[in-house]
Amino acid sequence: MDSDTRQAPGAPGCGVTTVLGLGNTLLGDDGVGVRVVEALRERNPPGLDVVDGGTMGFRLADRLAQSWACILVDAADLQAQPGAVQVLTPHELAGRFAQGQRSSAHEAGLLDLLGLVELEGRLPRRLALVAIQPARLDWGERLTPAVAAAVPRACEVIQRIGQEWSAPHG
């Protein structure tokens, strides 16, 4: 991105929320984050910049740092039924990692990415992970039925968060 799209960081209701879908679409449910951003693009939601982050890892650092707010979307082991959708804050994600729980197939890489951007002092003002419980992480390009059914729910959650974050407070 050539310009800083943050628009007065910290001021509520003035920025665009970046949605980064993460995952490998060749590993079944692991690709759910990418499938969610594909579905969001079809909805063309206002105030959301929807990005297929796939398996790009550290190459997403600048995109993340240029965001006023960011919602990450990924498969995660929530110890729940396949297709469950849960919103995790960065604090909750770091806490799960510290306890030895692996929340996401990309968790170590995701925490490293967040740590790098934070070290640079460029972490978005608002940040969340929309996590979806996978049923199967194995070779295959299709989502399992339970996880495919979660895609519209995850889109609704993301749109709601984006609306809440962009609404003026006070």
C-alpha positions in Angstrom: 0.0 0.0 0.0 1.4 3.4 -0.9 -0.4 5.6 1.5 -1.2 5.3 5.2 -4.9 4.5 5.4 -5.1 4.8 9.2 -6.7 8.3 9.2 -6.1 9.7 12.6 -5.1 6.6 14.6 -7.1 6.2 17.8 -10.0 8.4 16.8 -13.1 6.2 16.8 -15.2 6.0 13.7 -12.6 7.4 11.3 -10.7 4.5 9.9 -11.2 1.5 7.6 -10.9 -1.9 9.2 -8.7 -4.4 7.4 -9.8 -8.0 7.4 -7.0 -10.5 6.8 -8.0 -14.0 6.0 -5.3 -16.5 6.8 -4.9 -20.2 5.9 -3.8 -22.7 3.3 -6.6 -23.5 0.9 -4.9 -26.8 0.0 -5.4 -28.2 3.6 -9.2 -28.4 3.9 -10.6 -26.4 6.8 -7.2 -24.7 7.3 -8.2 -22.4 4.4 -11.4 -21.2 6.1 -9.9 -17.7 6.7 -9.4 -17.3 3.0 -12.9 -18.6 2.2 -14.4 -16.1 4.6 -12.7 -13.1 2.9 -13.8 -14.4 -0.4 -17.4 -14.5 0.9 -17.0 -11.0 2.4 -15.8 -9.6 -1.0 -19.0 -10.8 -2.6 -20.9 -8.8 0.1 -18.8 -5.7 -0.5 -19.3 -4.5 3.1 -18.7 -0.7 3.7 -15.7 0.2 5.9 -13.9 -3.1 5.4 -10.7 -3.6 3.4 -10.8 -7.4 2.7 -7.4 -9.0 2.1 -6.5 -12.6 1.2 -3.5 -13.1 3.5 -3.2 -16.8 2.8 0.1 -18.1 4.1 2.0 -14.9 3.6 3.4 -14.7 7.2 5.8 -11.8 7.8 4.9 -10.3 4.3 1.7 -9.1 6.0 3.5 -6.9 8.5 3.3 -3.7 6.5 -0.4 -4.3 5.6 -1.1 -4.9 9.3 0.9 -1.9 10.4 -0.9 0.4 8.0 -4.3 -0.6 9.4 -6.2 1.6 11.8 -8.0 -1.6 12.9 -7.6 -5.2 11.8 -9.7 -8.4 12.1 -7.7 -11.6 11.4 -9.7 -14.7 10.4 -8.2 -18.2 10.8 -8.9 -21.8 11.7 -8.3 -22.4 15.4 -8.6 -25.2 17.9 -11.2 -23.8 20.2 -12.0 -27.1 21.9 -15.5 -26.7 20.4 -17.7 -28.3 17.8 -16.5 -28.0 14.2 -17.7 -24.7 12.7 -17.8 -22.9 16.0 -17.0 -19.2 15.6 -15.3 -17.3 18.4 -13.7 -13.8 18.7 -10.4 -13.7 20.5 -8.5 -10.6 21.6 -4.7 -10.4 21.2 -4.5 -10.8 25.0 -6.6 -14.0 24.9 -4.6 -15.4 22.0 -1.3 -14.7 23.8 -2.7 -16.3 27.0 -3.6 -19.5 25.2 -0.1 -19.6 23.6 1.6 -19.1 27.0 -0.5 -22.0 28.5 0.8 -24.3 25.7 -2.6 -24.3 23.9 -2.4 -24.0 20.1 -5.3 -22.0 19.1 -4.5 -21.6 15.4 -2.8 -23.7 12.8 -0.7 -20.5 12.2 -0.6 -19.3 15.8 3.2 -19.2 16.3 3.6 -17.3 13.0 0.6 -15.1 13.8 2.0 -14.2 17.3 5.4 -13.6 15.7 3.8 -11.3 13.1 1.9 -9.4 15.8 5.1 -9.2 17.9 7.1 -7.7 15.0 4.5 -5.1 14.3 4.2 -4.2 18.0 8.0 -4.0 18.3 7.9 -1.4 15.5 5.3 0.5 17.4 2.8 0.1 14.5 0.2 -2.3 15.9 -3.4 -1.3 14.9 -5.4 0.5 17.5 -8.0 -2.3 17.4 -7.3 -5.9 16.7 -9.2 -9.2 17.0 -9.0 -12.8 15.7 -12.2 -14.4 14.4 -11.4 -18.1 15.0 -13.3 -21.0 13.4 -13.0 -24.5 14.8 -11.9 -26.9 12.0 -13.0 -30.4 11.6 -10.2 -31.6 9.3 -6.8 -30.2 8.5 -5.6 -32.5 5.7 -5.0 -32.4 2.0 -8.0 -31.2 0.1 -9.4 -27.9 -1.3 -12.9 -28.2 0.2 -14.2 -27.2 3.6 -16.0 -29.8 5.6 -19.8 -29.1 5.7 -19.7 -27.8 9.3 -16.9 -25.4 8.6 -18.5 -24.3 5.3 -21.7 -23.5 7.1 -19.7 -21.3 9.5 -18.5 -19.0 6.7 -21.7 -16.8 6.6 -21.8 -16.6 10.4 -18.1 -15.5 10.5 -18.9 -12.9 7.8 -21.8 -11.5 10.0 -19.5 -11.4 13.1 -16.8 -9.5 11.1 -19.3 -7.1 9.7 -20.7 -6.4 13.2 -17.3 -5.8 14.6 -16.4 -3.5 11.7 -19.6 -1.5 12.3 -19.0 -1.3 16.1 -15.4 -0.1 15.5 -16.4 2.5 13.0 -19.3 3.9 15.0 -18.6 7.2 16.7 -18.5 6.9 20.5 -19.6 9.4 22.9 
